Amino acid sequence: MQDTINESTRWYKQFWPWFLIFLPATAVVASIITLIIAIQNQDSLVVDDYYKKAMAINQDLSKIEYAQKAGLAGDLSIKGDKLHLEISVLNNKMKLAPVVTLFFNHPTRASDDFSVVLTQLQQVVQNNKIKAVYKSQKNSEAVSLLTQGAWYVRLLPVDKSWQLNGKIKNKTSIQLFAD
């Protein structure tokens, strides 16, 4: 008796063995793709020295408290392709810096953070209140970024003695406060 193998019964010509091989192979390929994506797009929000960063926040509160005691407030607006800033101080004994820096921090992408330097145009004293006007150079790239999404704003003078904070979200004007 001679055994003959039917050509249609070989395993590699059947549907089910290939289907059962396909399922785990798909999971392996998806795992490799996920690993590649995770390596190329590292999370910038996680910080190794988170404890030191949290402690530094407490040290920065002195700048905000100083701004509150002095009665500092600001109004930032976008006019054309320039940033326009008005700062007011209740205590006229404080002298405002001729140059201030605005730091713009994106809530989720640290790579998009940037800063803009503003110079003082004029300073007026009225009724025990100082009001100063600052403008930036032409900066159409920064202006277009600010009108596209949400940003945290920090205003600091050159000597970093005080700080004003604010948040901008698809607006052309924002108020800065010492809080």
PASEBA-1860 file (N, C-alpha, C; in nm, 3 decimals):
! residues 179
1> MQDTINES> 0.081/-0.116/0.000/0.000/0.000/0.000/0.088/0.125/0.000 ~ 0.056/0.212/-0.080/0.136/0.334/-0.094/0.055/0.453/-0.046 ~ 0.118/0.528/0.045/0.051/0.647/0.099/0.078/0.764/0.006 ~ -0.025/0.829/-0.030/-0.011/0.949/-0.113/-0.061/1.070/-0.033 ~ 0.012/1.174/-0.043/-0.025/1.296/0.028/-0.103/1.384/-0.068 ~ -0.215/1.418/-0.022/-0.300/1.506/-0.101/-0.242/1.647/-0.098 ~ -0.223/1.707/-0.212/-0.164/1.840/-0.223/-0.246/1.946/-0.149 ~ -0.374/1.931/-0.142/-0.459/2.032/-0.078/-0.457/2.020/0.073
9> TRWYKQFW> -0.401/1.914/0.131/-0.399/1.899/0.276/-0.267/1.945/0.340 ~ -0.173/1.994/0.265/-0.050/2.045/0.324/-0.081/2.169/0.407 ~ -0.009/2.186/0.518/-0.042/2.291/0.613/-0.024/2.431/0.557 ~ 0.075/2.451/0.474/0.101/2.587/0.424/0.004/2.629/0.314 ~ -0.081/2.536/0.273/-0.183/2.571/0.175/-0.320/2.589/0.239 ~ -0.324/2.579/0.370/-0.449/2.593/0.443/-0.465/2.737/0.495 ~ -0.588/2.779/0.517/-0.617/2.914/0.566/-0.585/2.929/0.714 ~ -0.627/2.840/0.800/-0.620/2.857/0.945/-0.479/2.866/1.000
17> PWFLIFLP> -0.383/2.789/0.953/-0.248/2.809/1.008/-0.195/2.950/0.983 ~ -0.218/3.004/0.864/-0.173/3.139/0.832/-0.248/3.244/0.914 ~ -0.376/3.222/0.936/-0.455/3.313/1.018/-0.403/3.314/1.161 ~ -0.371/3.197/1.215/-0.320/3.188/1.351/-0.178/3.244/1.363 ~ -0.099/3.241/1.258/0.033/3.302/1.259/0.022/3.454/1.244 ~ -0.075/3.500/1.167/-0.094/3.642/1.141/-0.126/3.722/1.268 ~ -0.208/3.668/1.357/-0.248/3.740/1.477/-0.128/3.775/1.567 ~ -0.044/3.679/1.608/0.072/3.719/1.690/0.173/3.805/1.613
25> ATAVVASI> 0.188/3.781/1.483/0.281/3.861/1.403/0.237/4.008/1.399 ~ 0.107/4.032/1.392/0.055/4.168/1.394/0.086/4.236/1.527 ~ 0.073/4.163/1.636/0.104/4.219/1.768/0.252/4.253/1.780 ~ 0.340/4.171/1.724/0.483/4.198/1.728/0.516/4.323/1.648 ~ 0.460/4.336/1.529/0.484/4.454/1.444/0.431/4.580/1.513 ~ 0.311/4.574/1.571/0.256/4.690/1.641/0.342/4.728/1.762 ~ 0.397/4.631/1.832/0.485/4.659/1.945/0.613/4.729/1.901 ~ 0.668/4.687/1.790/0.791/4.749/1.738/0.762/4.894/1.696
33> ITLIIAIQ> 0.650/4.916/1.630/0.612/5.052/1.588/0.591/5.141/1.711 ~ 0.523/5.089/1.814/0.501/5.165/1.936/0.633/5.199/2.005 ~ 0.726/5.107/2.007/0.857/5.131/2.066/0.933/5.241/1.991 ~ 0.928/5.238/1.859/0.995/5.341/1.777/0.934/5.478/1.804 ~ 0.801/5.486/1.811/0.735/5.614/1.839/0.772/5.664/1.977 ~ 0.777/5.576/2.076/0.810/5.616/2.213/0.954/5.667/2.223 ~ 1.046/5.607/2.150/1.185/5.650/2.154/1.203/5.784/2.084 ~ 1.137/5.804/1.971/1.154/5.927/1.894/1.084/6.047/1.957
41> NQDSLVVD> 0.975/6.026/2.030/0.897/6.136/2.089/0.898/6.125/2.241 ~ 1.010/6.160/2.301/1.021/6.151/2.446/0.937/6.260/2.512 ~ 0.884/6.230/2.626/0.798/6.322/2.700/0.882/6.431/2.765 ~ 0.855/6.556/2.730/0.933/6.667/2.785/0.876/6.719/2.916 ~ 0.761/6.670/2.958/0.698/6.721/3.078/0.754/6.658/3.205 ~ 0.809/6.539/3.196/0.860/6.470/3.313/1.001/6.520/3.342 ~ 1.025/6.559/3.466/1.154/6.614/3.505/1.216/6.522/3.609 ~ 1.345/6.494/3.593/1.413/6.405/3.686/1.423/6.465/3.826
49> DYYKKAMA> 1.451/6.593/3.834/1.469/6.658/3.964/1.343/6.737/4.001 ~ 1.230/6.667/4.003/1.102/6.732/4.029/1.097/6.795/4.168 ~ 1.165/6.736/4.265/1.163/6.790/4.401/1.232/6.927/4.404 ~ 1.346/6.939/4.337/1.417/7.067/4.333/1.334/7.172/4.261 ~ 1.266/7.133/4.153/1.182/7.226/4.079/1.068/7.276/4.168 ~ 1.007/7.186/4.245/0.896/7.224/4.332/0.944/7.318/4.441 ~ 1.063/7.296/4.494/1.118/7.384/4.597/1.152/7.521/4.539 ~ 1.192/7.525/4.413/1.227/7.653/4.348/1.103/7.741/4.331
57> INQDLSKI> 0.986/7.681/4.319/0.863/7.759/4.307/0.843/7.845/4.431 ~ 0.869/7.787/4.548/0.855/7.862/4.673/0.952/7.979/4.680 ~ 1.070/7.966/4.625/1.168/8.075/4.626/1.124/8.188/4.534 ~ 1.056/8.157/4.424/1.012/8.258/4.330/0.893/8.340/4.381 ~ 0.828/8.295/4.487/0.713/8.369/4.539/0.751/8.505/4.593 ~ 0.876/8.523/4.634/0.918/8.653/4.686/0.908/8.761/4.578 ~ 0.934/8.726/4.453/0.923/8.823/4.343/0.777/8.865/4.323 ~ 0.688/8.768/4.334/0.546/8.797/4.315/0.494/8.880/4.433
65> EYAQKAGL> 0.536/8.846/4.555/0.494/8.923/4.672/0.543/9.067/4.664 ~ 0.665/9.087/4.615/0.718/9.222/4.599/0.633/9.302/4.499 ~ 0.594/9.237/4.390/0.510/9.302/4.289/0.372/9.336/4.347 ~ 0.319/9.249/4.432/0.189/9.277/4.494/0.197/9.396/4.588 ~ 0.304/9.402/4.669/0.320/9.514/4.763/0.337/9.647/4.690 ~ 0.405/9.643/4.575/0.427/9.766/4.498/0.304/9.805/4.417 ~ 0.207/9.715/4.404/0.087/9.744/4.327/0.111/9.739/4.177 ~ 0.198/9.648/4.134/0.228/9.634/3.991/0.116/9.562/3.918
73> AGDLSIKG> 0.085/9.608/3.799/-0.011/9.543/3.710/0.029/9.576/3.568 ~ -0.006/9.490/3.476/0.032/9.513/3.338/-0.078/9.475/3.242 ~ -0.071/9.532/3.124/-0.167/9.502/3.017/-0.087/9.480/2.889 ~ -0.088/9.358/2.839/-0.014/9.322/2.718/-0.110/9.311/2.602 ~ -0.076/9.374/2.491/-0.161/9.366/2.372/-0.074/9.350/2.249 ~ -0.137/9.303/2.142/-0.069/9.284/2.014/-0.121/9.390/1.919 ~ -0.028/9.472/1.870/-0.065/9.577/1.774/0.021/9.557/1.650 ~ -0.042/9.509/1.545/0.032/9.480/1.422/0.122/9.360/1.445
81> DKLHLEIS> 0.250/9.379/1.420/0.346/9.271/1.445/0.439/9.306/1.561 ~ 0.389/9.389/1.655/0.465/9.427/1.774/0.384/9.397/1.899 ~ 0.454/9.374/2.007/0.391/9.359/2.137/0.392/9.492/2.209 ~ 0.281/9.530/2.268/0.265/9.658/2.336/0.230/9.627/2.482 ~ 0.308/9.682/2.575/0.290/9.654/2.717/0.278/9.784/2.795 ~ 0.177/9.791/2.883/0.161/9.903/2.974/0.169/9.849/3.116 ~ 0.260/9.906/3.196/0.277/9.866/3.335/0.240/9.984/3.423 ~ 0.163/9.957/3.527/0.129/10.062/3.622/0.174/10.020/3.762
89> VLNNKMKL> 0.219/10.120/3.840/0.268/10.099/3.976/0.196/10.197/4.067 ~ 0.140/10.148/4.177/0.071/10.237/4.270/0.170/10.319/4.351 ~ 0.283/10.262/4.382/0.382/10.332/4.462/0.478/10.405/4.369 ~ 0.474/10.538/4.371/0.558/10.612/4.276/0.704/10.619/4.319 ~ 0.742/10.555/4.429/0.882/10.553/4.471/0.961/10.445/4.396 ~ 0.894/10.356/4.333/0.961/10.247/4.260/0.993/10.294/4.119 ~ 1.115/10.267/4.075/1.155/10.304/3.939/1.145/10.180/3.851 ~ 1.075/10.193/3.740/1.061/10.080/3.648/1.184/10.068/3.558
97> APVVTLFF> 1.219/9.947/3.528/1.338/9.919/3.445/1.316/9.966/3.302 ~ 1.421/10.010/3.235/1.407/10.053/3.095/1.386/9.935/2.999 ~ 1.422/9.814/3.044/1.407/9.695/2.960/1.344/9.585/3.045 ~ 1.243/9.518/2.989/1.180/9.403/3.055/1.177/9.287/2.957 ~ 1.162/9.168/3.012/1.158/9.047/2.928/1.028/8.972/2.953 ~ 0.961/8.937/2.845/0.841/8.853/2.852/0.880/8.711/2.816 ~ 0.846/8.617/2.903/0.870/8.476/2.877/0.737/8.410/2.846 ~ 0.730/8.344/2.732/0.609/8.274/2.690/0.635/8.124/2.698
105> NHPTRASD> 0.557/8.056/2.783/0.572/7.912/2.802/0.447/7.841/2.751 ~ 0.468/7.744/2.663/0.357/7.664/2.613/0.319/7.561/2.720 ~ 0.190/7.537/2.742/0.149/7.445/2.848/0.198/7.301/2.831 ~ 0.218/7.255/2.708/0.254/7.114/2.687/0.383/7.092/2.612 ~ 0.428/7.190/2.533/0.549/7.169/2.452/0.658/7.268/2.494 ~ 0.752/7.218/2.571/0.862/7.303/2.618/0.949/7.352/2.503 ~ 0.951/7.279/2.393/1.034/7.319/2.279/0.981/7.446/2.211 ~ 0.854/7.482/2.236/0.796/7.602/2.175/0.812/7.727/2.260
113> DFSVVLTQ> 0.870/7.717/2.379/0.887/7.832/2.467/0.982/7.935/2.404 ~ 0.953/8.063/2.428/1.039/8.168/2.375/1.026/8.292/2.464 ~ 1.113/8.389/2.441/1.107/8.513/2.518/1.122/8.632/2.423 ~ 1.070/8.746/2.467/1.075/8.869/2.388/1.120/8.982/2.480 ~ 1.213/9.063/2.434/1.262/9.179/2.510/1.184/9.302/2.466 ~ 1.137/9.381/2.565/1.064/9.504/2.537/1.139/9.622/2.598 ~ 1.140/9.732/2.525/1.208/9.852/2.573/1.104/9.960/2.606 ~ 1.139/10.041/2.706/1.047/10.145/2.752/1.046/10.263/2.655
121> LQQVVQNN> 0.925/10.306/2.619/0.910/10.424/2.533/0.887/10.550/2.615 ~ 0.800/10.540/2.716/0.771/10.657/2.798/0.729/10.613/2.937 ~ 0.743/10.707/3.032/0.702/10.683/3.169/0.637/10.809/3.221 ~ 0.517/10.796/3.275/0.440/10.911/3.322/0.401/10.889/3.468 ~ 0.410/10.995/3.549/0.367/10.990/3.689/0.241/11.075/3.701 ~ 0.132/11.013/3.747/0.005/11.083/3.765/-0.061/11.035/3.893 ~ -0.098/11.125/3.980/-0.173/11.093/4.102/-0.112/10.979/4.181 ~ 0.014/10.992/4.213/0.085/10.892/4.294/0.087/10.754/4.225
129> KIKAVYKS> 0.083/10.753/4.092/0.083/10.628/4.016/0.176/10.643/3.895 ~ 0.261/10.545/3.875/0.352/10.546/3.760/0.294/10.457/3.652 ~ 0.300/10.507/3.530/0.255/10.427/3.416/0.365/10.432/3.310 ~ 0.408/10.312/3.267/0.514/10.304/3.166/0.464/10.224/3.047 ~ 0.509/10.264/2.928/0.472/10.196/2.804/0.597/10.133/2.744 ~ 0.585/10.004/2.707/0.695/9.929/2.646/0.649/9.874/2.512 ~ 0.744/9.861/2.420/0.716/9.799/2.290/0.830/9.707/2.252 ~ 0.796/9.607/2.173/0.898/9.515/2.121/0.936/9.556/1.980
137> QKNSEAVS> 1.041/9.495/1.931/1.077/9.511/1.790/0.975/9.435/1.707 ~ 0.980/9.450/1.576/0.891/9.372/1.490/0.921/9.225/1.511 ~ 0.817/9.149/1.538/0.834/9.007/1.566/0.708/8.933/1.519 ~ 0.691/8.924/1.389/0.570/8.863/1.334/0.559/8.715/1.367 ~ 0.673/8.646/1.382/0.669/8.503/1.415/0.611/8.482/1.555 ~ 0.656/8.561/1.652/0.604/8.549/1.789/0.457/8.587/1.794 ~ 0.419/8.691/1.724/0.280/8.735/1.723/0.189/8.627/1.665 ~ 0.232/8.563/1.557/0.148/8.457/1.499/0.137/8.337/1.591
145> LLTQGAWY> 0.243/8.304/1.665/0.237/8.194/1.762/0.139/8.225/1.875 ~ 0.141/8.348/1.924/0.057/8.386/2.037/-0.091/8.383/2.004 ~ -0.127/8.413/1.882/-0.268/8.414/1.844/-0.320/8.275/1.810 ~ -0.234/8.174/1.812/-0.276/8.039/1.774/-0.317/7.950/1.890 ~ -0.273/7.978/2.011/-0.304/7.887/2.120/-0.285/7.948/2.256 ~ -0.280/7.862/2.357/-0.267/7.905/2.496/-0.119/7.917/2.534 ~ -0.088/8.019/2.613/0.049/8.044/2.660/0.045/8.096/2.802 ~ 0.142/8.057/2.883/0.164/8.117/3.013/0.267/8.228/2.994
153> VRLLPVDK> 0.242/8.343/3.054/0.328/8.459/3.035/0.388/8.501/3.169 ~ 0.519/8.527/3.169/0.590/8.580/3.285/0.662/8.706/3.242 ~ 0.648/8.812/3.319/0.715/8.938/3.291/0.815/8.964/3.401 ~ 0.942/8.985/3.364/1.049/9.011/3.459/1.134/9.128/3.412 ~ 1.178/9.213/3.506/1.274/9.316/3.468/1.413/9.255/3.455 ~ 1.509/9.333/3.413/1.645/9.283/3.394/1.705/9.234/3.525 ~ 1.679/9.304/3.636/1.736/9.263/3.764/1.656/9.151/3.832 ~ 1.546/9.110/3.775/1.461/9.000/3.825/1.415/9.023/3.969
161> SWQLNGKI> 1.383/9.147/4.003/1.340/9.180/4.138/1.191/9.156/4.161 ~ 1.111/9.157/4.055/0.968/9.133/4.065/0.921/9.052/3.944 ~ 0.798/9.003/3.953/0.746/8.918/3.845/0.595/8.935/3.835 ~ 0.545/8.945/3.712/0.402/8.945/3.684/0.370/8.822/3.599 ~ 0.253/8.763/3.621/0.213/8.643/3.548/0.080/8.665/3.478 ~ 0.056/8.585/3.377/-0.071/8.589/3.306/-0.084/8.468/3.217 ~ -0.200/8.457/3.153/-0.225/8.347/3.060/-0.295/8.403/2.938 ~ -0.248/8.364/2.823/-0.306/8.411/2.697/-0.368/8.291/2.627
169> KNKTSIQL> -0.488/8.310/2.573/-0.554/8.201/2.500/-0.633/8.261/2.385 ~ -0.573/8.255/2.267/-0.636/8.302/2.143/-0.692/8.444/2.155 ~ -0.618/8.531/2.222/-0.661/8.670/2.236/-0.550/8.760/2.185 ~ -0.584/8.885/2.170/-0.482/8.982/2.133/-0.451/9.076/2.249 ~ -0.514/9.053/2.367/-0.486/9.135/2.484/-0.491/9.047/2.609 ~ -0.402/9.074/2.704/-0.397/8.996/2.827/-0.357/9.087/2.942 ~ -0.413/9.060/3.058/-0.375/9.134/3.177/-0.276/9.050/3.257 ~ -0.174/9.118/3.309/-0.071/9.053/3.389/-0.085/9.096/3.533
177> FAD> -0.084/8.999/3.624/-0.102/9.026/3.765/0.009/8.963/3.846 ~ 0.024/9.008/3.967/0.119/8.950/4.060/0.047/8.842/4.140 ~ 0.027/8.727/4.081/-0.036/8.613/4.151/0.018/8.482/4.101
END
